[in-house]
C-alpha cells in the first residue's frame, strides 16, 4: 500500500511545482519592469539636470543630448514613468492639473500606504524640482521637455485627439520663447507637431504656419529647425500629390548639410519621390540610394523597407523605359 501511495503522490507535487514556477516568473517579470521604469526615470532626471545646466550656461549645445536621448527614452516610456517624472518635478498645482488631463491622476496619498510601497521619487526629485523653478515658475526648456514626453506617450498610444491638444499648447510655448537653448527642442517639437496633425488628417492645414516658421528658422540660422520644417512641408505636398509645389520649394532653398543623418535621409527620400514623378529616374535612383545610406544601422526598419521598395520600383520603371526606347529605335 505504501508503494501505491508513493506512485499516486507525484502528480499533485508536479502541479504545485508548476504553480510555484509560474508565480516566480510573474514576480521576476514585475521586478524587471520596475527596474526598467526606475532606470528610465533616472535617465530623464539626468536629462533635466542637463537642460538646467544648459540654461544657466546659455549653451544650446548641451540641449542636443536630451533631445537625441528621446529616441532611447521612447522605447521604455509608459504612463507610469511619465507620472513619476511629472509628480517629482512639478511644484505648481496648476502644472499638475494640466498634465493630469493627459496622463491621469497625479495625486498620491502616501499617508495611507505602507512604507514599503511609498514612492521614493518625491524625495529624489525634491532638490531638482527646486532648482528648475525660478521665482515659482518652471524653466521653459524643462516645461517643453515634459510636454514632449507627454506628447510622445499620447502618439504612441493612439490618443490622437489628446495629442493634438497637447501639441497646440506645446507649440505656443515654443513660439513665445526665443532663447537659443530652445532651438534644439523646437526642432523636435516641429516634427511631433506635424505628426499630431497628420494622424488627425489635418497636415495640409499646417502649410502656411510651417512656411512662416521656416522663414523664422532661416533668419535665426536654426539649421535643425530648417531641416525639420522642410521635411514636414515636403511630406505634406507629397501626400496631396502636389509635386510641382514640392519641386518649387526645393528649388528656392538650400538644405542644411550639417544636420543629423535622419533629416538628410528623409530629405533624400522626398527628392527621390519628386524626381521619379518628373520621369528623371536616374536622378531619383541616386537620391534613394543616398537615403538608404543615411539611414541608421539599427532601427528605422519601416523607413528602410519604404526606401528599398521605392528604389526597386524606380529601377524597374527605368529599365522598362530604356527597353521600350530601344525597341522603338530598332
Backbone torsions as a table, in degrees:
resi	resn	phi	psi	omega
1	UNK	NA	-38.7	179.1
2	UNK	-62.4	-37.8	179.0
3	UNK	-65.3	-38.3	178.7
4	UNK	-65.0	-42.1	179.9
5	UNK	-63.0	-37.7	178.7
6	UNK	-64.9	-31.8	179.0
7	UNK	-74.3	-35.4	-176.3
8	UNK	-78.3	-22.8	-173.3
9	UNK	-75.8	-32.0	-173.2
10	UNK	-58.6	-32.0	-175.4
11	UNK	-62.2	-48.0	176.3
12	UNK	-60.8	-38.2	178.8
13	UNK	-63.5	-37.7	179.5
14	UNK	-64.9	-44.0	178.0
15	UNK	-63.6	-40.0	177.8
16	UNK	-62.8	-38.1	178.2
17	UNK	-64.7	-38.5	177.6
18	UNK	-62.7	-41.0	180.0
19	UNK	-65.1	-40.7	179.2
20	UNK	-64.7	-43.3	178.9
21	UNK	-63.4	-38.3	177.8
22	UNK	-64.2	-42.0	178.1
23	UNK	-65.6	-39.3	178.0
24	UNK	-63.9	-39.8	179.5
25	UNK	-64.8	-41.1	178.3
26	UNK	-65.3	-41.8	179.1
27	UNK	-65.0	-38.2	178.9
28	UNK	-66.6	-42.4	178.9
29	UNK	-63.5	-41.0	178.8
30	UNK	-65.1	-38.7	179.0
31	UNK	-67.0	-40.4	178.3
32	UNK	-64.7	-39.5	177.9
33	UNK	-63.9	-42.5	179.0
34	UNK	-63.6	-41.8	179.1
35	UNK	-64.7	-39.2	179.5
36	UNK	-65.7	-41.4	177.5
37	UNK	-64.2	-40.6	178.7
38	UNK	-62.8	-43.4	178.7
39	UNK	-62.8	-41.4	-179.9
40	UNK	-65.0	-41.7	178.0
41	UNK	-62.9	-40.9	179.0
42	UNK	-65.5	-38.2	177.9
43	UNK	-64.0	-43.2	178.2
44	UNK	-62.7	-40.2	178.7
45	UNK	-61.5	-41.0	178.8
46	UNK	-64.8	-38.8	178.8
47	UNK	-66.5	-37.4	178.2
48	UNK	-66.4	-38.8	175.4
49	UNK	-60.5	-40.3	-179.6
50	UNK	-66.9	-36.9	176.5
51	UNK	-63.8	-42.8	178.9
52	UNK	-63.0	-39.9	178.3
53	UNK	-66.4	-37.6	179.0
54	UNK	-64.2	-40.9	179.5
55	UNK	-66.9	-41.7	-179.9
56	UNK	-63.9	-41.5	-179.0
57	UNK	-85.2	-12.9	-177.4
58	UNK	67.4	30.4	-175.9
59	UNK	-110.9	107.0	-178.8
60	UNK	-68.4	-20.7	-178.9
61	UNK	-65.7	-27.8	179.2
62	UNK	-70.9	-17.7	-178.7
63	UNK	-80.5	-19.5	-175.5
64	UNK	-62.4	-41.1	-176.9
65	UNK	-63.4	-48.0	176.0
66	UNK	-60.1	-35.5	180.0
67	UNK	-67.1	-47.2	179.1
68	UNK	-69.8	-25.1	176.8
69	UNK	-69.5	-12.8	178.4
70	UNK	-62.0	-30.2	178.8
71	UNK	-62.9	-39.9	177.2
72	UNK	-73.6	-43.6	-179.2
73	UNK	-60.8	-36.5	-175.9
74	UNK	-59.8	-33.3	-177.7
75	UNK	-64.8	-31.7	-175.7
76	UNK	-112.5	12.2	-175.3
77	UNK	-83.0	129.3	173.3
78	UNK	-141.5	177.7	-173.9
79	UNK	-66.0	-31.8	179.6
80	UNK	-65.3	-41.3	178.9
81	UNK	-64.6	-45.4	-178.9
82	UNK	-61.8	-42.2	179.7
83	UNK	-63.4	-42.6	-179.1
84	UNK	-62.3	-42.9	-178.6
85	UNK	-65.9	-49.0	-178.7
86	UNK	-63.4	-41.6	179.4
87	UNK	-63.4	-31.5	-176.9
88	UNK	-81.3	-38.0	-171.6
89	UNK	-99.6	-17.3	-179.0
90	UNK	-86.8	121.8	176.3
91	UNK	-96.4	-41.7	-177.7
92	UNK	-69.1	136.3	179.0
93	UNK	-65.4	-35.5	-179.1
94	UNK	-63.4	-38.5	177.8
95	UNK	-63.0	-43.0	180.0
96	UNK	-65.5	-39.2	178.6
97	UNK	-64.4	-40.4	179.6
98	UNK	-63.9	-49.8	-178.2
99	UNK	-68.6	-26.8	-178.3
100	UNK	-63.4	-26.8	179.6
101	UNK	-69.3	-15.2	179.6
102	UNK	-105.6	-32.2	-174.0
103	UNK	-118.2	3.1	178.2
104	UNK	94.2	-174.5	-174.2
105	UNK	-63.6	131.6	-179.7
106	UNK	-107.7	1.5	-179.6
107	UNK	-86.1	134.7	178.2
108	UNK	-130.8	124.7	179.4
109	UNK	-96.4	93.1	-177.9
110	UNK	-70.0	-17.9	-176.9
111	UNK	-68.5	-23.7	-178.7
112	UNK	-96.7	5.5	-176.5
113	UNK	-109.7	154.9	173.6
114	UNK	-67.3	155.6	179.8
115	UNK	-60.9	-33.3	-178.8
116	UNK	-71.1	-18.8	-176.4
117	UNK	-104.5	-4.7	-179.4
118	UNK	-70.3	140.6	-178.9
119	UNK	-73.9	131.1	179.9
120	UNK	-82.3	-4.8	-169.8
121	UNK	-74.8	-21.7	177.7
122	UNK	-61.5	-47.6	179.3
123	UNK	-72.0	-34.4	-179.3
124	UNK	-64.5	-40.3	-175.6
125	UNK	-88.9	-6.5	-170.9
126	UNK	-59.3	-48.6	-179.0
127	UNK	-65.1	-42.2	179.4
128	UNK	-63.8	-40.7	-179.4
129	UNK	-61.5	-40.1	178.3
130	UNK	-68.3	-30.7	-177.7
131	UNK	-73.3	-38.9	-174.0
132	UNK	-85.4	2.1	176.4
133	UNK	-108.0	122.9	177.9
134	UNK	-111.1	116.9	-178.2
135	UNK	56.2	40.2	176.6
136	UNK	80.8	1.7	-179.2
137	UNK	-118.3	136.5	-179.4
138	UNK	-68.8	143.9	176.2
139	UNK	-56.9	130.8	-176.2
140	UNK	-54.9	-38.5	-179.2
141	UNK	-63.4	-40.4	178.3
142	UNK	-69.0	-40.0	177.8
143	UNK	-60.4	-43.6	178.2
144	UNK	-65.0	-38.9	179.5
145	UNK	-63.3	-41.7	176.4
146	UNK	-63.2	-40.7	176.9
147	UNK	-61.5	-38.6	178.3
148	UNK	-62.3	-42.4	177.8
149	UNK	-60.6	-44.5	179.7
150	UNK	-64.8	-43.8	-178.6
151	UNK	-64.1	-42.1	177.2
152	UNK	-61.3	-43.1	178.4
153	UNK	-61.7	-43.0	-179.5
154	UNK	-65.6	-43.4	-179.7
155	UNK	-65.9	-41.3	-178.4
156	UNK	-68.9	-23.0	-178.9
157	UNK	-102.8	11.9	174.0
158	UNK	71.9	18.9	178.0
159	UNK	-89.6	74.1	-169.2
160	UNK	-69.1	-40.1	-179.5
161	UNK	-64.9	-44.7	177.7
162	UNK	-64.9	-37.0	178.9
163	UNK	-62.9	-39.1	179.4
164	UNK	-64.6	-43.5	178.2
165	UNK	-63.6	-42.3	178.6
166	UNK	-65.1	-40.3	-179.3
167	UNK	-64.6	-40.0	178.6
168	UNK	-62.5	-45.1	178.4
169	UNK	-64.0	-41.4	-179.3
170	UNK	-63.3	-42.5	179.5
171	UNK	-63.8	-37.5	176.9
172	UNK	-60.7	-38.0	178.5
173	UNK	-68.2	-36.5	-179.8
174	UNK	-69.0	-43.7	-177.7
175	UNK	-64.9	-34.9	-176.3
176	UNK	-77.4	-7.0	-179.0
177	UNK	-119.8	126.0	-175.2
178	UNK	-114.0	16.8	179.4
179	UNK	-72.2	148.1	-179.5
180	UNK	-62.8	-30.1	179.4
181	UNK	-67.6	-12.7	178.4
182	UNK	-86.7	-17.0	-173.3
183	UNK	-59.2	-49.5	178.6
184	UNK	-61.4	-36.9	176.7
185	UNK	-68.0	-39.1	-179.4
186	UNK	-61.4	-38.7	179.2
187	UNK	-60.4	-41.4	177.9
188	UNK	-68.9	-36.7	178.7
189	UNK	-63.3	-42.1	178.7
190	UNK	-56.6	-44.1	-178.6
191	UNK	-63.1	-49.8	-177.8
192	UNK	-71.7	-30.7	176.5
193	UNK	-63.2	-47.3	177.4
194	UNK	-64.4	-36.5	179.2
195	UNK	-65.6	-40.6	178.8
196	UNK	-62.0	-40.2	177.4
197	UNK	-71.3	-33.6	-178.9
198	UNK	-66.4	-44.9	-178.8
199	UNK	-68.4	-18.3	175.3
200	UNK	-95.8	6.5	176.8
201	UNK	72.0	28.3	-175.8
202	UNK	-128.5	24.8	-177.1
203	UNK	-64.8	-35.7	-178.0
204	UNK	-64.4	-25.0	-179.7
205	UNK	-74.3	-8.1	-176.9
206	UNK	-93.3	-5.2	-169.5
207	UNK	-58.8	-46.4	-179.1
208	UNK	-61.5	-43.2	179.4
209	UNK	-64.8	-43.5	-179.6
210	UNK	-64.2	-36.8	177.1
211	UNK	-64.8	-39.5	177.5
212	UNK	-64.5	-42.7	178.8
213	UNK	-68.0	-32.6	177.2
214	UNK	-65.2	-41.2	176.7
215	UNK	-62.0	-43.1	179.3
216	UNK	-64.4	-44.1	179.9
217	UNK	-64.4	-36.0	178.5
218	UNK	-66.4	-42.3	178.7
219	UNK	-65.9	-33.2	179.4
220	UNK	-84.9	-4.2	-177.4
221	UNK	57.9	39.9	176.9
222	UNK	-91.0	93.9	-172.6
223	UNK	-68.9	-38.7	178.1
224	UNK	-63.1	-42.0	177.7
225	UNK	-65.3	-41.4	177.6
226	UNK	-59.4	-48.5	-178.0
227	UNK	-60.7	-43.8	-179.0
228	UNK	-65.2	-43.4	-178.0
229	UNK	-69.3	-39.7	177.6
230	UNK	-61.8	-44.1	179.0
231	UNK	-63.5	-39.1	179.3
232	UNK	-65.3	-41.1	178.4
233	UNK	-66.1	-44.0	178.9
234	UNK	-62.8	-39.7	177.7
235	UNK	-62.5	-41.1	179.0
236	UNK	-63.8	-45.0	179.7
237	UNK	-63.8	-44.2	-176.6
238	UNK	-67.4	-37.0	178.9
239	UNK	-61.5	-33.3	-180.0
240	UNK	-98.5	13.7	178.2
241	UNK	59.5	32.4	178.0
242	UNK	-96.9	65.9	-173.9
243	UNK	-71.8	-29.4	177.9
244	UNK	-64.7	-44.0	177.8
245	UNK	-64.9	-37.9	178.5
246	UNK	-64.1	-41.5	179.4
247	UNK	-66.0	-38.8	178.0
248	UNK	-65.0	-39.9	179.1
249	UNK	-62.4	-45.0	180.0
250	UNK	-63.3	-37.3	-177.9
251	UNK	-71.8	-19.8	-175.8
252	UNK	-98.2	-0.6	-177.0
253	UNK	-137.6	164.0	175.0
254	UNK	-113.6	124.6	-177.2
255	UNK	-78.3	131.1	179.7
256	UNK	-65.8	127.5	-175.4
257	UNK	-90.1	-10.8	-175.8
258	UNK	-92.5	8.8	-177.6
259	UNK	-82.9	176.6	-178.5
260	UNK	-64.9	151.0	-177.7
261	UNK	-60.8	-26.7	178.4
262	UNK	-61.3	-41.3	176.9
263	UNK	-65.7	-43.6	-178.5
264	UNK	-64.8	-37.5	179.5
265	UNK	-63.6	-44.5	178.3
266	UNK	-63.3	-42.9	-178.3
267	UNK	-63.2	-43.9	178.7
268	UNK	-64.3	-36.3	177.1
269	UNK	-64.3	-45.1	179.2
270	UNK	-65.3	-37.5	175.9
271	UNK	-62.9	-39.5	177.0
272	UNK	-62.2	-40.2	177.3
273	UNK	-63.6	-41.9	-178.5
274	UNK	-66.2	-46.7	-179.2
275	UNK	-64.4	-33.0	179.6
276	UNK	-65.7	-38.1	179.0
277	UNK	-69.9	-22.2	177.6
278	UNK	-90.5	9.5	177.9
279	UNK	65.4	19.4	174.9
280	UNK	-95.1	75.5	-169.5
281	UNK	-70.7	-35.6	179.1
282	UNK	-64.1	-45.8	178.2
283	UNK	-65.0	-39.7	178.2
284	UNK	-61.7	-42.4	179.7
285	UNK	-63.2	-38.7	178.6
286	UNK	-64.2	-42.3	178.4
287	UNK	-65.0	-39.9	179.7
288	UNK	-68.1	-35.2	174.9
289	UNK	-64.1	-41.5	177.1
290	UNK	-62.6	-39.0	178.4
291	UNK	-63.1	-42.1	-179.8
292	UNK	-66.6	-30.1	179.3
293	UNK	-77.7	-25.8	-179.1
294	UNK	-84.8	-13.6	-177.2
295	UNK	-68.0	140.7	177.6
296	UNK	-58.8	148.8	-178.7
297	UNK	-63.1	-42.2	-179.3
298	UNK	-107.7	134.9	178.8
299	UNK	89.1	-172.1	179.5
300	UNK	54.4	40.9	-176.1
301	UNK	-65.0	-42.4	-179.7
302	UNK	-62.3	-42.8	179.0
303	UNK	-64.9	-40.8	178.1
304	UNK	-60.2	-43.5	179.8
305	UNK	-65.0	-39.7	179.4
306	UNK	-64.5	-44.8	179.8
307	UNK	-64.7	-43.2	179.8
308	UNK	-63.3	-43.1	179.2
309	UNK	-62.4	-43.7	179.3
310	UNK	-65.2	-39.4	179.9
311	UNK	-64.4	-45.2	178.7
312	UNK	-62.9	-39.3	-180.0
313	UNK	-65.0	-42.8	179.6
314	UNK	-63.2	-43.9	179.9
315	UNK	-63.4	-42.1	-179.4
316	UNK	-63.6	-45.2	180.0
317	UNK	-65.8	-39.3	179.1
318	UNK	-62.5	-43.9	180.0
319	UNK	-65.0	-40.9	177.5
320	UNK	-63.9	-39.2	179.2
321	UNK	-64.5	-41.2	179.0
322	UNK	-66.1	-42.2	179.2
323	UNK	-63.0	-39.8	179.9
324	UNK	-66.1	-39.7	178.6
325	UNK	-65.0	-40.5	179.7
326	UNK	-66.6	-39.1	-179.5
327	UNK	-67.9	-35.4	179.3
328	UNK	-70.0	-36.0	179.9
329	UNK	-69.3	-30.2	177.1
330	UNK	-73.8	NA	NA
